[in-house]
Amino acid sequence: MPRPALRAPGPAGAPEPAARCESCLCTDKLRGTMVAPDTGDETMRAATAEAMDRPDCHLETVTEVEHYTDRLFRFRTTRPASLRFRSGEFVMIGLPGGEKPVFRAYSIASPNWDDALEFFSIKVPGGPLTERLQKIVPGDGLWVKKKPTGTLVLDALAPGRRLWMLATGTGVAPFASLVRDPETWEKFEEVVLTQTCRTAAELRYAEEIVAGLAEDPLVSELAAGRVRLYTTVTREPHPRPMRITTAIESGRLFSDLGTAPFSAGTDRVMICGSMEMLRDCRALCLAAGLTEGSNARPAEFVVERAFAG
């Protein structure tokens, strides 16, 4: 799929605080097919009229949808020219229609220079948003609120040598943005992306993102030989049938990669996934002597909370 035209990144200053990201819950990935847009859509025309009552939102158009499993899919939309964000941030999204649209925070999976917006989502049966969201097709409308925010950004980390991105399920979304941002490769010598899912099929999105770096127009040369993907699976046979926390505690993660354990002098860590994983990985970072950072006070590791519904 051709890469969109480049867009200049937004300002580096921290945006206003907002609601926590709710898009990155540990999830899954059935290969799907692209669906052709439905031209002359009455629903989209109704959404355009509804936009007059929502000055805090952009009304964007879905351009691609791909389903990976019966619980996980990605989609792309147009991007408003005025929307600026730092790679790794999240934004509130919702669907037009209904008396009171439901909004949830989703990490933006596309890098800040991309002319489109990409999202990676779980399908929650009966979920207030995802029950409808999983049925979108190209041509449908999507509300995107105007103030992205988040802590999984490079500004929240102190300088270091190696960047660890620890993810479960759709928690990989902000890292899909960050690994495609040239600034990541300017600030770190090496990037290790870890992804833990229930089944191997769920790993497909992360595998595609990392494999695609070799042909990325901005980071292919920067990332060459400097990125590693470490995957684990918890509910079926796999070379590494374990949680990422087990791999860290046992030392398996470091021995497999030939690196030393986390060190405040060299390592920086970003964490995104289920609540249990966030809690346990945060504790492991603290035990290793790392300090939690923020936009206001950069340090050695950062955590983002994320849930879809």
N, C-alpha and C positions, 0 to 999 in steps of 0.2 A: 504494500500500500504506500503510495508516494507520501512523503513528508510535506506538511503544509508550509506555506511561506513563513519566513521568520518574522518575529515580532520582538521589539526591544523590550527587555525586562522592566518591571516597575521599580519604583524607588525602594531602597533597602530599609527605610524607617519602619518601625513596628507599627502596625495598624491598631485600631481600637480593640479592646478585648471584646469577645463575643461568646455566644454559647459554645459549649464543648462540641468537638466533632463527634458525630454519631454514626459514621459510615463504616467503621472498620471493625466489624465483629468477626471472630474466627469462622470461616466459611468453606465453601466448596467450588469444581469446573467441568457436558455433552457439547461437543463441537457444534456450532450453529451456522446458519447461513445468513448472509446479508439480505435485508428486505428492501425492496424498492420503495421510494417515497410515494405517498398517496397524495397526488396533486388535487387541488380544489377541495381541501379538507374543511368541512364546516366547523369541526372542533377547533381548528387553528384560527379560523376567522373569529369564532366566539372568544377565544383566548386573547386575541388582539384587542377586542373591545374591552375585555376584562382588565387589560393592562392599564387602561386609563385610571383605574382605581388603586393601582399598586405602584406608586412612585418609588418605593424602596426596592423594586425588583427590575431585572431585565427579563424580557420574554425572548428566550432563545429557541432554536429549532433543532430537533434531533436529526442527526445526519447519518449515524451508523449505530447498529445494535448487533452484538454478538453474544450468544449464550454458550457457556462452556460446560456447565453441568445443570442439573435440575435445580440447583441452588445458587448459581453464581453467573453473573454476566457483566459485560462492559458496554458502555455506550458513549458516543461522542455527540457534541452539539456545536452550533455556531458559538462564537465568542464575541461579547460586546466590545467595541473598540475602546471603551472607557474603563474596562475591568483590568486592574493591575493587581498582581499577587506575587508573593514569593514562593518559589517551588517548595512544596511540602505543606502549604496552608490548606485549609478547608473553607467551604462556603455553604451556606444554607440553600437547599434547592426544594422545589415543590412542583406539583402538577396543577395546571389550570383546571377549572371546573369544580363543582361542589360549593356548598354554602360557605365553608371555611377551609381553604386549602391547608394541607398538612405540610410542614417544612421539617426537614432533617438536615443535619450537617454532614456533608460528604467531602472527603479529601479530594482535591483536584489531582488526578493522576497524570495529566499532561504537564510538561515543563512550562515555565513562565514565558518562553518565547513562542510557543505554539499558537497559531491562529485559531485553533479549535480548543474546546474543553473536553476532557475525557474523564469518565468516572467508572469505578469498579464496584459492583454492588452485590450484596447477598439478596436472596429472595426469601422473605419471611412470610410464611402462610398466615394470612389474616392481618399482616402488618399494616398500620395506618397509611404508610406511603408505599412500601415495596409491593404490596398486593396489586396496586395499579401500575407502579413503575416498571415491573417486570414485563408488562404487556405493551410497552411503548414500541413504536415503529418509526422509521424515518419520516419526517414531515410533522410529527407531533410537536407540541409546544412544551417548554420546560421553564419554570420560574427559577431564576438565579439571583439571589440577593446581592446587594452591591458592596458588602463589606467582608472580604475574606480575612481570615485570621488563623492563628495556630502557633504551637511551640516547636513543631518538627521542622525547624528552619535552621539554616546555617548560622544565622545571626545569634542563635541561642547557645552556640557551642564555642568554647575557647579553641584556639589553634591546637592542632594535633597532627599525628602522622597517619594513623589508620582510623577509618570511620566504619563502625559496625551498625548495620541497619537490621534490627530484630523485628520480624513480623510474623503474625499468624493470620491466616485467611485473607480477608480483604484489607487487613492492616498493611499490606504491601503497597497500597495505592499511593500514599505520599512518597514512598521511595521510588516508585515508577517515575514520578516527577523529578525527584532529586538526582537520580543517576543519569538523567538526560540533560542536566543543567551544567554547563561548562564551569560554573563557579565551584561546584563540588570537586571537580578534578584539579582546579587551581589551588584549593585549600588543603586537599589530602593526597597523600602518596598512594594510598590503597583504599579500596572500598570492599567490604564484605557484606553481602545481602543474604540474610538467612530467612527462610520461609518454612513455616510448619503448618501443615494442613492434615485433614483426616485421611485423604486418599491422594494418590499420585496424580490423578486427573485434576485435582484442585491446584496443582503447582503450575499448570500450563501458562497462566498469564505472566507470572514472574519469569518463567523460562523464556517466553517470547520477548519480554522486555530486555532481558540481559543479552539474549542472542541478537536482538535488533541493534544493540549499541555498535556493532561492527559496521553497520551501514548508516549510522546516524550522521546527519550533515554537520552537526556541531561538535560532537564528542567522540566520534569514532577513533580518531588518532589519540585523543587524550586518555580514553578509557582502555586502549589496547594493552593487555597484559597487566592491568591494574585493578580489575574487578573480578570477584569470585562469588558464585552463588552456592550457598550451602542449604540443602533442603532436608527436612525430616517429615515423616508421616506417622500418624498415631493409630490408625484403625485398619491397616492392611499390611501385608509383607512389604518390606522396603529395606534397602541397605542400611538405612538409619531409622529404625522404627522407634522413635522416641520424641518427647517434647524438647524444645530448644533449651528449656531450663535444665533438663536432665543432661543434655550435651554439655552445657556450661559447667554444672556442678561436678560432673564426672571427669571433666577435662577432655572429653572426646572431641568437642568442637575445636579446641586448640591443637590437639595432637593430629587430628585429621588435616588441618590446614597448615601445620608446621609453624604456628605462632605461639607467642607467650600469652598467658592469661591477661585479662584486662589490667591495664596500668594507667594511672592518672597522668603519667608523664607522656604517654604516646597515644593512648586510645580514647576515642570519643564514641558514644553510643546513642542511637536513637531507637525508641521502642514504640511499637504500635500493634495493637491486637486486642484480644479478649481481656476482660477485667482481671481474671486470674493470672494471665500471662503478664500483664502490666505490673501487677503487685509483686509477683515473684521475680521478674527480671529487674525491677527497681531495687528490690532487696539485695539481689546478687551484685548489682552495680555499687550500691552503698557498701556492701561487705568487702568489695575490692578496693575501696578507698576513693571511689569516684563521687563527685559532688553534682547534685542535680542543678541544671541550668534553666534559664528563662530568657525571654527577650530583654528584660531589664538587667539581668546578671548572667552572662554567658558562663558556662562551666563544662563539666566533662560528659554529662548525659542529659537527655531530655525524654519526656514521656508525653504521648498524646492519647487521650481517651476517645473511643469511637464505638458507636453502636448504630445499627440500622433497624428500622421498623416501619 
